[in-house]
Amino acid sequence: MDVLTDLLHRARARTALVRQLIQRPPWSVTYADAPSLTVMATLGGQASIRLDDYPGTPVRLAAGDIALVAGAGRHTIADDPGTPHQVTIRGGRKYLPGGEQAAGHWNLAPRTYGDGLPGATIMLRAAYELHGDVSDRLLALLPPLAVVPAGPRTGATLELLAAEVARDEPGQDAVLNRLLDLVLVLALRAWCAESATLPAWYRALGDPAIGEALRLLHTDPARRWTVAELAAKVGLSRAAFAARFATLVGEPPLTYLTGWRMTLAADLLRDTEKTVAVVAREVGYLDAFAFSVAFKRARGVSPSTWRHQDH
C-alpha cells in the first residue's frame, strides 16, 4: 500500500452525502460548520469562495475547478464575491441574515437543490468527516484553501459524479463514494505536484529508495524493522540509506517509524476498546510497559489517560 492510500484509508471515517446546487445568480451560501475536508467543484458557470479567517480570499472558481477546504472554519460560496449574504447553513439548517430559519431549497432531484433555471451555476459539494491523528498527517498536505484548476482527468470524473448525483438506484451511495474518492485523489495529486510547501515525507516519496522504504513502513508498521533490513530492501548500504532517509524525510528511519506507530496507537486507543497490551502489539511492541513509556514520551500522557481525554 502506498503512503497516500494508507493515509486516506485510515483517516476517513465516512464520506458525507454529495450535494448539487443548481441556482441562478445572485446566490450566496455560508457554511458555519466546518467539516475536516470539503470538496467543491464548479460544473457550470462561475463561483467564488471566501474563508473568513484566510487571507487571499475570495477566490474565483471557473467551470471545472476543484476547491479543497481543509478544516478552515466558516466559509462562503457565491456566484460572485460581491453578492450579499443570503443564507447560512448551521447544524444542517438554513438561516437568513436576521437569524430566522429559512425555507429549504426546492428539491429538484435526489441530492440536488436550487431553482434549476436557465443560466444557473452548478456546484457540487461534499464533505469528508476525518478524525484522529492520522487525519492530521493527511490534512498537513493542504493549506486551508487549495484550488485545482480544471483539467481533462478531473473533468471526466466530475462529469461522471454529476451524472450520478441525481440518480437514485441500488448501490447509489457506493457509486458516489467511489467517484468522490477518485475526485479527491486526483485533486490531491494535482495540488501536490505543484505545491512548494509539502511535508518532507511527501516530497521524499519521489525518491525511489526512500519512497519504497516509507511504503514498507506503512505496509507493515508492526514489524520489528531495523535500519539494516530497510537498507537491504531498497538496495542501499546501511550508512547511505540512513543518511539519505534523514536528509529527505527530516528524521532517522526508526524515529519516523516510532512517530507513525504512536499516531496509529493514538487512534486505536481513542476509537476502539482494545486493551493497551493489544494496541501495543498491533503497533509493534511486545512489551506493554515499553509501549506506554514511548507513548507518554510522544503524547505527554499515558495510553490510559489519552483514551479518556476529549480530542
C-alpha positions in Angstrom: 0.0 0.0 0.0 1.4 3.4 -0.9 1.6 6.1 1.8 -1.1 8.4 0.4 -3.5 5.5 0.0 -2.7 4.4 3.6 -3.5 7.8 5.0 -6.7 8.2 3.1 -7.8 4.7 4.1 -7.1 5.2 7.8 -8.3 8.8 8.1 -11.7 8.6 6.5 -14.4 7.7 9.0 -17.1 8.2 6.4 -18.0 10.2 3.3 -20.7 12.7 3.7 -23.5 12.8 1.2 -22.7 14.7 -2.0 -24.9 17.7 -2.7 -25.5 19.5 -6.0 -26.7 23.1 -6.2 -28.3 24.5 -9.4 -29.0 28.1 -8.7 -29.4 31.2 -10.9 -27.4 34.2 -9.8 -27.3 36.0 -7.5 -26.8 33.4 -4.8 -24.7 33.1 -1.7 -24.4 30.3 0.9 -22.3 30.4 4.1 -21.3 27.2 5.9 -20.8 27.9 9.6 -19.9 24.3 10.5 -16.6 23.2 9.0 -16.0 19.5 8.3 -12.5 18.2 8.3 -12.2 18.4 4.5 -14.7 19.8 2.0 -14.5 19.1 -1.7 -16.3 21.6 -4.0 -16.4 21.8 -7.8 -17.9 24.2 -10.3 -19.6 22.3 -13.1 -21.2 25.2 -14.9 -21.0 28.9 -14.7 -18.7 30.7 -12.2 -18.5 30.9 -8.5 -16.3 32.3 -5.7 -15.2 31.0 -2.3 -14.3 33.0 0.7 -12.8 31.8 4.0 -13.4 34.1 6.9 -10.0 33.6 8.5 -7.8 33.0 5.5 -6.1 35.9 3.6 -6.2 35.9 -0.2 -9.9 35.1 -0.5 -12.4 35.4 -2.1 -11.1 33.2 -4.9 -13.0 32.8 -8.2 -13.8 29.3 -9.4 -14.2 28.7 -13.1 -16.1 25.7 -14.6 -14.2 22.5 -13.8 -12.2 24.0 -10.9 -12.0 22.0 -7.7 -11.6 23.6 -4.3 -10.4 21.7 -1.3 -11.2 23.4 2.1 -9.2 21.8 4.9 -10.8 22.5 8.2 -10.8 26.2 7.6 -13.9 27.1 9.6 -16.7 29.3 8.3 -16.6 29.8 4.6 -18.9 31.2 1.9 -19.6 30.2 -1.7 -21.4 32.5 -4.0 -21.9 33.3 -7.7 -19.8 36.4 -7.3 -17.7 37.9 -4.5 -19.9 41.0 -4.4 -23.2 39.1 -3.9 -24.7 40.0 -0.4 -25.0 37.3 2.2 -28.2 35.3 1.7 -28.3 32.2 3.8 -26.2 30.4 6.5 -26.1 26.6 6.9 -25.6 25.7 10.6 -26.3 22.4 12.2 -27.9 21.2 9.0 -30.4 24.0 9.0 -30.6 27.2 6.9 -30.9 30.6 8.4 -31.5 34.0 6.9 -29.2 37.0 7.8 -31.7 38.1 10.5 -31.3 34.7 12.3 -34.7 33.3 11.3 -34.8 29.8 9.8 -35.1 29.8 6.0 -37.3 27.6 3.9 -35.5 24.7 2.3 -34.3 24.7 -1.3 -36.6 23.3 -3.9 -35.6 19.7 -4.3 -35.0 19.2 -8.0 -33.8 15.6 -7.8 -32.1 13.3 -5.2 -29.3 15.3 -3.6 -30.0 18.2 -6.0 -31.3 21.6 -4.9 -31.9 25.1 -6.2 -34.2 26.6 -8.8 -32.8 24.9 -11.9 -33.5 27.9 -14.1 -31.6 28.8 -17.3 -28.2 30.5 -16.6 -27.8 28.7 -13.3 -24.5 28.0 -11.7 -24.0 24.3 -11.0 -21.9 23.4 -7.9 -21.0 20.1 -6.3 -20.2 20.0 -2.6 -19.2 17.0 -0.4 -17.5 16.7 3.0 -15.2 14.2 4.4 -15.5 13.7 8.2 -11.9 12.8 9.0 -10.8 12.1 12.6 -7.8 11.3 14.6 -4.0 11.8 14.4 -3.8 10.1 11.0 -6.0 12.7 9.5 -3.7 15.4 10.8 -0.9 14.0 8.6 -3.3 13.9 5.6 -4.5 17.5 6.1 -0.9 18.7 6.5 -0.6 18.3 2.7 -3.1 21.2 2.2 -3.4 24.8 3.1 -6.9 26.0 4.4 -7.9 26.5 0.7 -6.4 24.7 -2.3 -7.8 25.3 -5.8 -7.0 22.8 -8.5 -7.7 24.3 -12.0 -9.9 22.4 -14.4 -8.1 19.6 -16.3 -9.1 16.7 -18.6 -8.6 14.0 -15.9 -10.6 15.7 -13.2 -13.2 16.9 -15.7 -14.1 13.5 -16.9 -14.6 12.2 -13.3 -16.6 15.3 -12.3 -18.9 14.6 -15.3 -19.5 11.1 -14.0 -20.1 12.3 -10.5 -22.6 14.9 -11.6 -24.4 12.4 -13.7 -24.7 10.0 -10.7 -25.7 12.6 -8.1 -29.3 13.0 -9.4 -29.9 9.2 -9.7 -31.5 7.1 -7.0 -30.7 3.5 -7.9 -29.5 0.4 -6.0 -25.9 0.9 -4.8 -26.0 4.6 -5.4 -24.2 5.7 -2.3 -21.4 3.2 -3.1 -21.0 4.7 -6.6 -21.0 8.3 -5.3 -18.5 7.5 -2.6 -16.1 5.9 -5.0 -16.4 8.6 -7.6 -15.8 11.2 -4.9 -12.8 9.4 -3.6 -11.4 9.5 -7.2 -12.0 13.2 -7.5 -10.3 13.8 -4.1 -7.2 11.7 -5.1 -6.9 13.3 -8.5 -7.2 16.8 -6.9 -4.6 15.9 -4.2 -2.2 14.6 -6.8 -2.6 17.7 -8.9 -2.2 20.0 -5.9 0.9 18.2 -4.6 2.5 18.2 -8.0 2.6 22.0 -8.0 2.9 22.8 -4.3 6.2 24.1 -2.8 5.1 23.7 0.8 4.6 19.9 1.2 5.8 18.0 4.3 9.2 16.5 3.9 7.9 12.9 4.0 5.7 13.5 1.0 8.5 15.0 -1.1 10.6 12.0 -0.1 8.1 9.7 -1.8 9.5 10.8 -5.2 12.9 9.2 -4.3 12.8 5.6 -5.5 14.7 4.2 -2.5 13.2 6.3 0.3 9.7 6.2 -1.2 9.9 2.4 -1.1 11.2 2.4 2.5 8.2 4.6 3.5 5.9 2.2 1.7 7.3 -0.7 3.6 7.0 1.1 7.0 3.3 1.9 6.2 2.5 -1.6 4.9 3.8 -3.3 8.0 4.3 -0.9 10.9 4.3 -3.6 13.5 7.3 -5.4 12.0 10.5 -5.2 14.0 12.3 -3.2 11.4 16.0 -2.4 11.6 17.8 0.2 9.5 20.0 -2.6 8.0 16.9 -4.5 6.9 15.3 -1.5 5.3 18.5 -0.6 3.6 18.8 -4.1 2.1 15.2 -4.0 1.0 15.8 -0.8 -1.1 19.3 -1.7 -2.3 21.5 0.7 -0.4 24.2 0.3 2.2 23.1 0.9 5.8 25.0 4.1 6.1 23.9 5.5 2.7 20.3 4.7 3.4 20.3 6.2 6.9 21.9 9.4 5.7 19.6 9.7 2.7 16.4 9.0 4.7 17.3 11.6 7.3 18.1 14.2 4.7 14.9 13.7 2.7 12.4 12.9 5.5 13.9 15.1 8.1 14.4 12.4 10.8 16.0 9.0 11.0 14.1 5.9 9.8 13.3 4.4 13.2 12.3 7.8 14.6 9.8 8.1 11.7 8.6 4.6 12.4 8.1 5.3 16.1 6.1 8.5 15.3 3.9 6.6 12.9 3.3 3.9 15.4 2.3 6.4 18.0 -0.1 8.0 15.6 -1.7 4.7 14.9 -1.8 3.8 18.6 -3.4 7.2 19.5 -6.3 6.5 17.1 -6.7 2.8 18.2 -6.9 3.9 21.9 -9.5 6.5 21.1 -11.6 4.6 18.6 -11.6 1.0 19.9 -11.9 -0.8 23.2 -8.7 -2.8 22.7 -6.6 -3.1 25.8 -3.3 -1.2 26.0 -1.4 -4.5 25.6 -3.3 -5.4 22.4 -2.7 -1.9 21.0 1.0 -2.2 21.9 1.2 -5.5 19.9 -0.6 -4.1 16.9 1.9 -1.3 16.6 5.0 -3.4 17.1 5.6 -3.5 20.8 5.9 -6.9 22.5 6.2 -5.2 25.9 3.2 -3.1 27.0 5.4 -1.2 29.5 7.9 -0.2 26.8 4.9 0.9 24.6 3.5 3.0 27.5 6.8 4.7 28.0 7.2 5.5 24.3 3.6 6.7 24.1 3.9 9.0 27.1 7.1 10.4 25.6 5.3 11.2 22.4 1.9 12.4 23.7 2.8 13.6 27.2 0.3 11.3 28.9 -0.1 7.6 29.4 -2.2 5.5 27.0 -4.9 5.1 29.6 -5.2 8.8 30.2 -5.1 9.5 26.5 -8.0 7.1 26.0 -10.3 9.0 28.4 -9.4 12.5 27.2 -11.6 14.6 24.8 -9.8 15.0 21.5 
